[in-house]
Amino acid sequence: MLRTLFSGARDAVARVLIPDAAGTLKRAWSLRLIELAALADIILNVVPVVSDYLPWWLTLALLFGAWFARLLIQNKEAPVAHQ
């Protein structure tokens, strides 16, 4: 019974996940820039000493870079049809 339950769960997860997840993560520059912006914002707010060395606009620049990467760079790639 457990084997049937786990195989059903595995099939459900396989349908939800992206077939080429590794290739997608290699091209996901917007995700990387958003994560860097979040990290920079956390560092600037938690560690006040660092705010002397990092500019206040770093988070905004990274978020604009993520927007730029998402709209202009990633849309040029050919869409992959679901199989």
N, C-alpha and C positions, 0 to 999 in steps of 0.2 A: 504494500500500500504506500509506504513512504517513497519507494522508487518511482511509482507512478506520479505521486505528488511532486517530487523533485523534477522529474522529466517534464511535467506540465509547466512548472515554474520556469525551468530553463528555456523552454520553447517560448513562453510569454516574454521573458527578458530578451531573448534573441530577436523577437519581432520589434521590440521597442528600441534596442540599441542600433546605432548607425553601423551599417555593414563595413565601412572602411573607416573605423574610428581612428586608427593610427595616422592615416593620410589626412584626415580632417584636422586632427590636433596639430599636425605639422604646418598647416596653412591657416590656423586660427589666430591670426595676429591681433584681431580685435579683443579676443578673450585674454590674451597675454597682456595687452596694454591696460585693460580694465583691472586685471589683477595687480599690475604694477601701480596703478593709480590708487587702488584701495590700500596697498601696502605703504605707499608714500604718505597717504592721508593719515593712516594709523600712526606711522612713525612721527609725523609732524605734530600730532596731537598728544601722543603719549610721552615722547621724549623731547622736552622743551629745549634741551641743549642742541639738538640736531637742527632746530629751526633756524639757527644762525648760519648753517651751511647749505641747507636746501631752500630754494626759493618757494615762496607761497604759491606761485602759479604752476608748480610742477604737476599737481593733480589735474588742473585744468588742461594743461598741455597733453598729458597722457590720455585723458578722456577724449580730447579732440582728435588725437592720433588714432584712437580706437574707432571713433566715428568715421574718420577718413579711411581707415583700413577696411571697415565693414562695407561702406557704401561704394568706394571706388576700386579697391583692389580685389576683394573677394567676389564681387559680382561679375568680374571678367572671366572667371573660371566657368567651364561648362557644367551645367547642372547634371547630376547623376540621377537617373530614373530609378525608382524603387523596383526591386526585382521580386 
